[in-house]
Amino acid sequence: MAGEAGTGIKAGVAAGCAAMIAVGWVYASARAPSYLLPPPAVVWEAAVTFFTSSRQLGHLGATLFHIGSSISVAFGVGAALALLAHYAAWSAPAIRDRLTPFLNAFSGIAWTLLSVIWFGVSSTTVIFTITVVLLPFALVNLREGLDALDRETDEMGRSFTRSRLRVFRLLILPALVPFAAATLRIMFGVAWKVALTAELFGGDRGLGFLVNLARQEFATETIFVVIIFIIVSVYLADRLVFMRFERAAARRYGGRTA
């Protein structure tokens, strides 16, 4: 009962905050120029235009492609580096003590500017920028998963078979699934933040590119549509897809969830 009451209170507080923001938006937009703070009705009209325009939906598709490609590449490379550092001890100092701190310290804006110089204004710039920003998340989280492996279980598996590949497939990979699920959940949220900035400065298509065009034309309502869409879609994807996947992985393979 206490848990249900706590959940109800949290939901009420969240709904109250949303209502306050909506009321404040209506009040402020009635007293400010539309190009500074468009009213909800204008933003709604812009949203209808956005979702019925093949051109603007094309920008949305480009952003989804950038994010999907970057997450795939970053996860794959991060997993490979984490496995290399775990199983090849000679590589661990370079990967853990040099590469990981370097990637963590380098800002996304800096990567974007360098990528524009290297690859020009293109999708390659956007995908490269998102990938290198996401890479340390995959590397660190999967490394923690490998470090948390039960050595006795690994030794038991080796006692039943001499095939290291079979031990890895039947014991190591299932133990890493909860860490992989948590990693993908984090990477998805971060990817949207980085994608908007990367497309704004270095993309020739995508939602960030669309925001840049809207900024030049003082079409603030379009910027609001993009921002609200990202907030809602990321929240729903996190709650309905990634959180459920993470919990299912934890129930089946063990681990903790948020």
C-alpha positions as CSV (number, residue, x, y, z in Angstrom):
1,M,0.0,0.0,0.0
2,A,2.8,2.4,0.9
3,G,4.5,1.7,-2.4
4,E,1.3,2.4,-4.3
5,A,0.7,5.6,-2.4
6,G,4.2,6.7,-3.1
7,T,3.7,6.0,-6.8
8,G,0.5,8.0,-6.8
9,I,2.1,10.9,-5.1
10,K,5.0,10.9,-7.7
11,A,2.5,10.8,-10.6
12,G,0.5,13.6,-9.0
13,V,3.6,15.8,-8.6
14,A,4.6,15.1,-12.2
15,A,1.2,16.0,-13.5
16,G,1.1,19.1,-11.4
17,C,4.5,20.2,-12.7
18,A,3.4,19.6,-16.3
19,A,0.2,21.6,-15.7
20,M,2.1,24.5,-14.2
21,I,4.5,24.6,-17.2
22,A,1.5,24.5,-19.6
23,V,-0.2,27.4,-17.8
24,G,3.0,29.4,-17.6
25,W,3.5,28.8,-21.3
26,V,0.0,30.1,-22.2
27,Y,0.4,33.1,-19.9
28,A,3.9,34.1,-21.1
29,S,3.1,33.5,-24.9
30,A,0.2,35.9,-24.6
31,R,2.6,38.6,-23.6
32,A,5.6,37.9,-25.7
33,P,6.1,38.1,-29.5
34,S,5.4,34.9,-31.3
35,Y,8.9,34.6,-32.7
36,L,10.2,34.5,-29.1
37,L,7.5,32.3,-27.5
38,P,4.9,30.9,-29.8
39,P,1.5,30.0,-28.2
40,P,0.5,26.4,-28.0
41,A,-2.0,26.7,-30.8
42,V,0.7,27.9,-33.2
43,V,3.0,25.1,-32.1
44,W,0.1,22.6,-32.7
45,E,-0.3,23.8,-36.2
46,A,3.4,23.5,-36.8
47,A,3.3,20.0,-35.4
48,V,0.5,19.0,-37.9
49,T,2.6,20.5,-40.7
50,F,5.7,18.7,-39.5
51,F,4.0,15.2,-39.4
52,T,2.3,15.7,-42.8
53,S,5.3,17.1,-44.7
54,S,7.4,14.5,-46.5
55,R,10.4,16.9,-46.4
56,Q,10.3,17.3,-42.6
57,L,9.6,13.6,-42.1
58,G,12.7,13.0,-44.2
59,H,14.7,15.0,-41.7
60,L,13.3,12.9,-38.9
61,G,14.2,9.7,-40.8
62,A,17.8,11.0,-41.3
63,T,18.1,11.6,-37.5
64,L,16.8,8.1,-36.8
65,F,19.4,6.7,-39.2
66,H,22.2,8.7,-37.7
67,I,21.3,7.6,-34.2
68,G,20.7,3.9,-35.1
69,S,24.0,3.7,-37.0
70,S,26.0,5.4,-34.3
71,I,24.6,3.3,-31.5
72,S,25.3,0.1,-33.5
73,V,28.9,1.1,-34.3
74,A,29.7,2.5,-30.8
75,F,28.3,-0.6,-29.1
76,G,30.2,-3.0,-31.4
77,V,33.5,-1.1,-31.1
78,G,33.1,-0.6,-27.3
79,A,32.3,-4.3,-26.8
80,A,35.3,-5.3,-28.9
81,L,37.6,-3.0,-26.9
82,A,36.2,-4.2,-23.6
83,L,36.7,-7.8,-24.5
84,L,40.2,-7.1,-25.7
85,A,41.2,-5.4,-22.5
86,H,39.7,-8.2,-20.5
87,Y,41.2,-11.2,-22.3
88,A,44.4,-9.6,-23.6
89,A,46.1,-8.2,-20.5
90,W,48.8,-6.4,-22.5
91,S,46.1,-4.1,-24.0
92,A,44.4,-3.2,-20.8
93,P,46.6,-0.2,-19.8
94,A,46.2,1.4,-23.2
95,I,42.5,0.9,-23.3
96,R,41.5,1.5,-19.7
97,D,44.1,4.0,-18.6
98,R,44.6,6.0,-21.8
99,L,41.8,5.6,-24.4
100,T,38.9,5.6,-22.0
101,P,39.9,8.8,-20.1
102,F,40.7,10.5,-23.3
103,L,37.3,9.8,-24.8
104,N,35.5,10.8,-21.6
105,A,37.3,14.1,-21.5
106,F,36.8,15.1,-25.1
107,S,33.6,17.2,-25.6
108,G,31.0,16.5,-28.2
109,I,31.3,20.0,-29.6
110,A,35.0,19.6,-30.2
111,W,34.4,16.3,-32.0
112,T,31.8,18.0,-34.1
113,L,34.1,20.8,-35.2
114,L,36.9,18.3,-35.9
115,S,34.6,16.1,-37.9
116,V,33.4,19.1,-40.0
117,I,37.1,19.7,-40.9
118,W,37.8,16.0,-41.6
119,F,34.6,15.0,-43.4
120,G,32.8,18.2,-44.3
121,V,29.1,18.9,-43.6
122,S,27.6,15.5,-44.1
123,S,26.0,12.5,-42.4
124,T,29.5,11.0,-41.9
125,T,30.3,13.9,-39.6
126,V,27.2,13.4,-37.6
127,I,27.5,9.6,-37.3
128,F,31.2,9.9,-36.4
129,T,30.5,12.5,-33.7
130,I,27.7,10.6,-32.1
131,T,29.8,7.4,-32.2
132,V,32.9,8.7,-30.5
133,V,30.7,10.4,-27.8
134,L,28.8,7.1,-27.1
135,L,31.9,4.9,-27.3
136,P,33.1,5.3,-23.7
137,F,29.6,4.5,-22.4
138,A,29.7,1.1,-24.1
139,L,33.4,0.5,-23.2
140,V,33.0,1.3,-19.5
141,N,29.7,-0.4,-18.8
142,L,30.7,-3.6,-20.6
143,R,34.1,-3.6,-19.0
144,E,32.3,-3.4,-15.6
145,G,30.2,-6.4,-16.7
146,L,33.2,-8.4,-17.6
147,D,34.9,-7.5,-14.3
148,A,31.8,-8.6,-12.4
149,L,31.9,-12.1,-13.9
150,D,32.0,-15.0,-11.4
151,R,35.4,-16.6,-11.9
152,E,34.2,-19.8,-10.2
153,T,31.4,-20.1,-12.8
154,D,34.0,-19.6,-15.6
155,E,36.3,-22.3,-14.1
156,M,33.3,-24.7,-13.8
157,G,32.5,-24.1,-17.4
158,R,36.0,-24.9,-18.5
159,S,35.9,-28.1,-16.5
160,F,33.0,-29.3,-18.7
161,T,34.4,-28.3,-22.0
162,R,37.7,-27.3,-23.5
163,S,36.1,-25.0,-26.0
164,R,36.6,-21.4,-24.9
165,L,34.2,-20.3,-27.5
166,R,31.4,-22.5,-26.1
167,V,32.1,-21.2,-22.5
168,F,31.9,-17.6,-23.9
169,R,28.7,-18.3,-25.7
170,L,26.9,-20.2,-22.9
171,L,28.2,-18.5,-19.8
172,I,29.9,-15.1,-20.6
173,L,27.4,-13.7,-23.1
174,P,24.3,-14.4,-21.0
175,A,26.0,-12.8,-18.0
176,L,26.7,-9.6,-20.0
177,V,23.1,-9.2,-21.3
178,P,21.9,-7.1,-18.3
179,F,24.9,-4.8,-18.7
180,A,24.3,-4.6,-22.5
181,A,20.7,-3.7,-21.9
182,A,21.6,-0.9,-19.4
183,T,24.3,0.3,-21.9
184,L,21.8,0.6,-24.8
185,R,19.3,2.4,-22.6
186,I,21.9,5.1,-21.7
187,M,23.3,5.3,-25.2
188,F,19.9,5.9,-26.7
189,G,19.2,8.9,-24.5
190,V,22.6,10.5,-24.9
191,A,22.5,9.9,-28.7
192,W,19.5,12.2,-29.1
193,K,21.3,15.0,-27.3
194,V,24.5,14.7,-29.3
195,A,22.6,14.2,-32.6
196,L,20.8,17.5,-32.4
197,T,24.1,19.4,-31.8
198,A,26.0,17.4,-34.4
199,E,23.4,18.0,-37.1
200,L,23.1,21.6,-36.1
201,F,26.8,22.3,-36.8
202,G,27.9,19.6,-39.1
203,G,24.9,18.0,-40.8
204,D,23.2,18.6,-44.1
205,R,19.9,16.9,-43.0
206,G,18.2,15.8,-39.8
207,L,16.3,17.5,-37.0
208,G,19.3,19.5,-36.0
209,F,19.7,20.8,-39.5
210,L,15.9,21.6,-39.5
211,V,16.3,23.5,-36.2
212,N,19.1,25.5,-37.8
213,L,16.9,26.5,-40.8
214,A,14.1,27.4,-38.4
215,R,16.4,29.6,-36.4
216,Q,17.5,31.5,-39.5
217,E,13.8,32.0,-40.5
218,F,12.7,32.8,-36.9
219,A,10.3,29.8,-37.1
220,T,10.4,29.3,-33.4
221,E,7.3,27.1,-33.5
222,T,9.2,24.5,-35.5
223,I,12.0,24.5,-32.9
224,F,9.4,23.9,-30.2
225,V,7.9,21.0,-32.2
226,V,11.3,19.3,-32.5
227,I,12.1,19.8,-28.9
228,I,8.8,18.5,-27.7
229,F,9.0,15.6,-30.1
230,I,12.4,14.6,-28.8
231,I,11.4,14.8,-25.1
232,V,8.2,12.8,-25.6
233,S,9.7,10.1,-27.9
234,V,12.8,9.6,-25.8
235,Y,10.7,9.3,-22.6
236,L,8.3,6.8,-24.2
237,A,11.0,4.8,-25.8
238,D,12.9,4.6,-22.5
239,R,9.8,3.6,-20.5
240,L,8.1,1.3,-22.9
241,V,11.1,-0.3,-24.6
242,F,14.5,0.1,-22.9
243,M,13.3,-0.1,-19.3
244,R,11.2,-3.2,-20.0
245,F,14.1,-4.8,-21.9
246,E,16.5,-4.0,-19.0
247,R,14.2,-5.5,-16.4
248,A,13.5,-8.6,-18.5
249,A,17.2,-9.1,-18.9
250,A,17.8,-8.7,-15.2
251,R,15.1,-11.2,-14.3
252,R,16.3,-13.8,-16.7
253,Y,20.1,-13.4,-16.5
254,G,20.5,-11.6,-13.1
255,G,21.5,-8.0,-12.4
256,R,20.1,-4.8,-11.1
257,T,17.7,-2.3,-12.8
258,A,17.0,1.3,-12.3
